[in-house]
């Protein structure tokens, strides 16, 4: 939206309001076919760009979860949204929990798609080198996307995902966000949710699949609902968009 201090892509005008927080490889425009499948009479989605991403590529920042949370809440204020649901993909799942920790009274529901938990993730040295090198090496980004979608998809699609990532984030910001989302731990600061929490995991996701969800999200939030997508990996909005849109409507209804 033009003229706003924090630009965002807003889809729909319905009464159920959703702040959508993207993943490490994403952007406000990196949600696959999901925006086209939103029931615009029932939902209003605000797809957020973080500092260093998308429409905010040139905006400097600290590149932390706390900063994403503060900016997301400021955007909600600009939109006139006193309350809202939260949707977080991957790194955006961790940012979603930071928003909830900072302002739980404003949140009506949370849905994570292959979401990173509030706790730190375990990395062995080889995995950390792969992720840590992704800021500068596009071949690392390709390998990560291929790994987390089960090695099932075409080179053309994988190349397009890498290209979106490179075109929609600065290498400085991309690299700086890694440690906060991967090794940050504020689990003790997240209050027990009093709103519905749903996590969606693709069975082919080698990093944040169903087992990872059981060991993190469901362990911390026993009332959390887990939904497993049998034909998806880490990017359900591209791999199974209709199923994702349907599950989001169910979770947010």
C-alpha positions in Angstrom: 0.0 0.0 0.0 1.4 3.4 -1.0 1.6 6.2 1.5 2.2 4.0 4.5 5.3 4.2 6.7 5.5 0.5 6.5 4.5 -0.8 3.0 2.6 -4.0 2.7 0.6 -6.0 0.2 -3.0 -6.1 1.4 -5.4 -8.6 -0.1 -9.1 -8.7 0.7 -11.4 -6.5 2.8 -13.1 -9.0 5.0 -13.5 -8.8 8.8 -11.0 -11.5 9.7 -7.6 -9.7 9.6 -4.3 -11.6 9.1 -0.8 -10.4 9.4 1.4 -12.7 7.2 5.1 -13.0 8.1 7.3 -14.5 5.4 10.2 -16.9 5.6 13.9 -16.4 5.2 13.7 -17.1 1.4 10.5 -15.2 0.9 9.0 -11.7 0.9 5.6 -10.1 0.9 5.3 -11.3 -2.7 6.8 -14.7 -2.0 3.7 -16.6 -0.9 3.2 -18.5 -4.1 -0.4 -18.8 -5.2 -1.9 -18.2 -1.8 -2.9 -14.6 -2.3 -5.0 -15.6 -5.4 -6.9 -18.1 -3.3 -8.0 -15.8 -0.4 -11.7 -15.4 0.2 -11.5 -11.6 -0.1 -15.0 -11.0 1.3 -14.2 -12.9 4.5 -10.5 -12.1 5.1 -8.1 -9.2 4.9 -4.4 -10.3 4.6 -1.5 -7.9 5.1 1.6 -9.5 3.6 4.6 -7.9 5.4 8.1 -7.2 4.1 10.9 -7.2 6.7 13.7 -4.6 6.7 16.1 -5.5 3.9 13.4 -7.4 2.0 11.1 -6.6 -1.0 9.7 -3.0 -0.9 12.0 -2.4 2.1 15.2 -3.7 0.6 17.0 -0.4 1.1 15.7 0.2 4.7 18.4 -0.4 7.3 17.7 -2.4 10.4 18.9 -4.5 13.2 17.4 -7.6 11.5 16.0 -9.2 14.6 12.7 -10.9 15.6 12.0 -8.1 18.0 12.3 -5.6 15.1 10.0 -7.6 12.9 7.5 -7.7 15.7 7.6 -4.0 16.3 7.2 -3.2 12.6 4.4 -5.7 12.2 2.5 -4.1 15.1 3.1 -0.7 13.8 1.7 -1.8 10.4 -1.4 -3.1 12.2 -1.8 0.3 13.8 -1.5 2.0 10.5 -4.2 -0.3 9.1 -6.4 0.4 12.1 -6.3 -3.2 13.2 -6.7 -3.5 16.9 -6.6 -7.3 16.8 -5.5 -9.7 14.1 -4.6 -13.3 13.5 -1.0 -14.2 12.7 0.4 -16.4 9.8 4.0 -17.2 9.9 6.1 -19.3 7.4 9.4 -20.7 8.4 11.4 -17.9 10.0 8.1 -16.0 10.1 6.9 -18.6 12.5 9.5 -17.4 15.0 8.6 -13.8 14.3 4.9 -14.7 14.8 5.7 -15.9 18.3 7.7 -12.8 19.1 4.6 -10.7 18.1 2.5 -12.8 20.4 5.0 -12.5 23.3 5.0 -8.7 22.8 1.3 -8.2 22.5 -0.8 -11.3 23.2 -3.9 -9.3 23.8 -4.0 -8.3 20.1 -3.8 -11.8 18.6 -6.9 -13.8 17.8 -5.2 -16.9 16.3 -1.8 -18.2 15.1 -1.0 -20.4 12.2 2.5 -21.6 11.4 3.5 -23.1 8.0 6.7 -25.1 8.5 7.3 -22.7 11.4 10.6 -22.2 13.3 9.9 -22.4 17.1 10.8 -19.8 19.7 13.6 -22.1 20.9 17.0 -22.5 19.1 17.3 -25.1 16.4 20.0 -27.8 16.5 22.6 -27.5 13.8 25.6 -29.7 13.3 28.7 -28.1 11.9 28.0 -29.2 8.3 24.4 -27.9 8.3 25.4 -24.6 9.9 28.1 -24.1 7.2 25.5 -24.7 4.5 23.1 -22.1 6.0 25.7 -19.6 7.0 27.1 -19.6 3.5 23.8 -19.0 1.9 24.0 -15.2 2.1 26.8 -15.1 -0.4 26.5 -18.4 -2.2 23.4 -19.0 -4.3 24.3 -22.7 -4.7 23.8 -23.0 -0.9 20.3 -21.5 -1.2 19.5 -24.0 -4.0 20.7 -26.9 -1.9 18.7 -25.8 1.2 15.5 -25.4 -0.8 16.0 -28.8 -2.5 16.8 -30.4 0.9 13.7 -29.0 2.6 11.4 -30.1 -0.2 12.6 -33.7 -0.3 14.7 -33.5 -3.5 11.5 -33.9 -5.5 11.2 -30.7 -7.6 12.5 -29.5 -10.9 15.6 -27.4 -11.4 13.5 -24.8 -13.0 11.3 -24.3 -9.9 14.3 -24.5 -7.6 16.1 -21.9 -9.7 13.1 -19.6 -9.5 12.9 -19.8 -5.7 16.6 -18.9 -5.5 16.1 -16.1 -7.9 13.2 -14.7 -5.8 15.3 -14.8 -2.7 18.2 -13.0 -4.3 16.1 -10.4 -6.0 13.9 -9.7 -2.9 16.5 -9.4 -0.1 19.9 -7.8 0.4 22.7 -10.2 1.1 23.5 -8.2 4.2 20.0 -8.5 5.7 19.6 -12.2 4.6 22.8 -13.1 6.4 22.0 -11.1 9.5 18.6 -12.7 10.1 20.1 -16.2 10.2 21.4 -16.2 13.8 18.2 -14.6 15.3 15.9 -17.1 13.7 18.2 -20.2 14.0 19.9 -19.7 17.3 17.7 -17.2 19.2 15.8 -18.6 22.1 12.9 -16.6 23.8 10.7 -19.7 24.4 10.5 -18.8 28.1 9.0 -15.4 27.2 6.1 -16.7 25.2 3.0 -16.9 27.3 0.8 -20.0 27.1 -1.5 -19.3 24.2 -5.2 -18.5 25.0 -6.0 -18.5 21.2 -6.1 -21.3 18.7 -2.7 -22.4 17.4 -2.2 -24.5 14.3 1.0 -25.7 12.7 1.1 -27.1 9.2 4.1 -29.3 8.2 5.0 -31.0 4.9 5.9 -34.6 5.2 8.9 -34.1 2.8 10.4 -31.2 4.9 13.7 -32.6 6.2 14.2 -29.6 8.5 10.8 -28.6 9.9 8.6 -31.6 9.2 6.0 -33.2 11.5 8.5 -34.8 13.9 10.2 -31.4 14.4 6.8 -29.9 15.1 6.0 -32.5 17.7 9.4 -31.9 19.4 9.0 -28.1 19.5 5.7 -26.5 19.0 3.5 -29.3 20.4 5.9 -29.8 23.3 5.7 -26.1 24.3 2.0 -25.7 23.4 0.1 -28.9 24.1 -3.1 -27.5 22.8 -1.5 -26.8 19.4 -3.0 -28.6 16.4 -0.7 -30.3 13.9 -1.7 -30.8 10.3 0.6 -32.8 8.0 0.5 -32.2 4.3 1.4 -35.4 2.5 2.5 -33.9 -0.8 4.5 -30.9 0.5 7.8 -30.0 1.8 8.8 -26.6 3.3 6.8 -24.5 0.8 3.2 -25.5 0.9 2.1 -22.1 -0.6 3.8 -23.3 -3.8 3.6 -27.1 -3.5 0.0 -27.5 -2.3 -1.6 -24.0 -2.4 -5.3 -25.1 -2.6 -4.9 -27.4 0.4 -3.0 -24.6 2.3 -5.7 -22.0 1.6 -8.4 -24.5 2.7 -6.6 -25.3 5.9 -6.0 -21.6 6.7 -9.7 -20.9 6.3 -10.5 -23.8 8.7 -7.9 -22.6 11.3 -8.9 -19.0 11.1 -12.7 -19.4 10.9 
